[in-house]
Amino acid sequence: MLTIETAAANDAALALPQAIATGLNEIVFPIGCSLVVYIALQVSRHMKYVAADAK
């Protein structure tokens, strides 16, 4: 939300589509990143079990 705060500090209004896109980007991007990290951790955890069974 830094973009919105910067615009407010400079007395510049964001257009509604730009404000919506910025808000969605600030919410969806961190969720997507954490989902990728979570899936990678789960896959690596299961790969340890698969590798242990193969020995």
Helices and strands as residue ranges (DSSP letters): H 2-9, H 16-54
